[in-house]
Amino acid sequence: MHALPSWEAGEDSEISAETTTIPGARVCHITTVHAPTDTRIFHRQCLSLARAGYDVHVVAPCEADQELQGVHIHALPRPAGRLRRMLIWPWLAYAKVRELSPPPALCHLHDPELLLMGQVLRLDGCRVVFDVHENIAGQILDKRYMPMWVRRMLSWAYRRVEGLLVRGLGTVHVLDSIAQRYRPPKAVVRNLPHRAASAEPPAAAPRSGPVQLIYVGEISRDRGALVMVQVTAELIRRGVACELRMIGPIYEPRLREQIGRAVAQAGLQGAVTLTGRLPHEQAMAHVAGATIGLCLLAPVPNYLNSLPTKVFEYMRASLPVVASDFECWRPYLTDAGTGVQVPPDNVPAMADAIERLLDDPAAMARMGERGRQAVQSQFCWENEETKLLTFYESLLGPSPTPAC
């Protein structure tokens, strides 16, 4: 492919931007886990790079090769089983990358299982970036189906192996607190939504009927699925007419049945709706029609150091947010005056917070407007896009000239 990248001269050195890339430099995003149209990978990073003039390719599991909005997608077969995916699919992806001619100047990896393959790409002379979507070592500690001693051992082992496999690679992170554990070259590119299409607030539609509580994202016990049902039951017991809508997939075994039993025991039939995964636009339409956005995650290690995109999507729709009282969320919620944070797993406190919001509609509207303005000006992808492009320039040289 190419000579080894010059910025690898010293592992702790900052990136040198002395080299210059040709206009339209080819870059390739690789995932064996996510869909090719994943929001962070495609709608944020790849489209931003394509608009900046890069020749953008994606290798991902899907039905067929295609081109979407100027991004070239190269299909991998859908993996049959996690173990086969982890052992075989990285090398299927490697073969796809090797077929590209000219070869990419930079490969951007989105899954930990690709790191060994990434080192092979690096030895081929390609610059390689690993996108750390979340705190994987912390996520391992959350696997409740394993004994704690096993989780701790695996978490420690992952940190050690990852530390070896990211040497010589650049890294991209969703939070400063995660990035602190990695060596340069690195960049923090938060997973924030795009600004609303219009800077003007939407006309407030008259709302009637029950209060609409909404949650968007993967549905699991640790993400508050059963807690949200309990909060809805507590509010109805207090005389608050409300409904709960949870939008997203359920992967956890038997959780759907557990939610069904909890709904039946509380007499909430008709008050709790599970929609499953919806297209992004459809999910956001439900958010726009809701009253309060919920993000009541449990205080497990991975979530204590996270930044849920759903919170900003609620804010963009002018919804006040009720969320767990995690320290890393306070700058975006409590300090910004856009939401209320409550002790996780404390159902009465959660119900109290929602009741206080509902008792003061004017204050709730101000909170929603502050959230919308914060996304328009601060907490938006347009600001993060600049960080991504700057990082790519530091690795490859000045940004290519956008095509006319």
Number of C-alpha atoms within 10 A of each C-alpha: 15 13 11 15 21 14 24 18 13 11 14 14 12 15 21 17 17 14 15 14 17 14 15 18 20 21 24 25 26 29 24 27 19 16 15 23 16 14 15 19 22 22 15 21 21 26 20 19 23 21 16 16 19 25 20 24 24 27 24 27 23 19 11 12 15 13 12 12 11 15 20 18 24 23 18 19 14 15 16 9 8 10 10 11 17 17 12 13 25 22 15 16 23 17 11 17 21 15 10 13 9 10 17 22 19 22 23 22 25 22 18 21 19 22 23 17 16 27 20 13 19 22 17 14 17 22 28 28 25 24 22 19 19 17 20 17 19 20 15 21 22 20 13 9 7 12 10 14 10 13 20 17 12 15 18 15 13 16 15 11 12 16 13 13 18 20 17 25 23 24 23 24 22 23 21 13 13 17 18 12 9 16 18 19 22 20 20 21 22 24 23 25 23 20 22 17 7 8 11 10 13 11 6 10 8 5 11 7 8 13 16 20 23 26 28 27 19 17 23 19 17 16 19 20 23 20 22 27 23 21 21 26 26 18 20 18 11 11 9 17 14 17 23 25 21 23 22 19 16 18 11 11 9 10 16 16 10 14 19 18 12 18 21 11 11 16 12 19 12 9 18 21 15 17 13 14 17 14 8 10 9 11 18 19 11 15 27 21 16 23 24 26 28 25 23 26 24 21 18 15 16 17 21 18 21 18 18 17 15 20 27 28 25 30 29 29 24 30 31 32 32 24 24 25 20 18 11 15 19 18 11 20 24 16 11 13 19 31 28 20 22 20 17 19 20 13 21 15 15 27 23 15 16 21 14 12 21 16 10 10 11 11 14 22 18 16 23 25 21 22 29 27 20 20 25 23 12 14 23 21 22 17 17 22 20 13 16 20 17 16 22 20 20 20 26 24 18 18 21 20 14 13 11 4
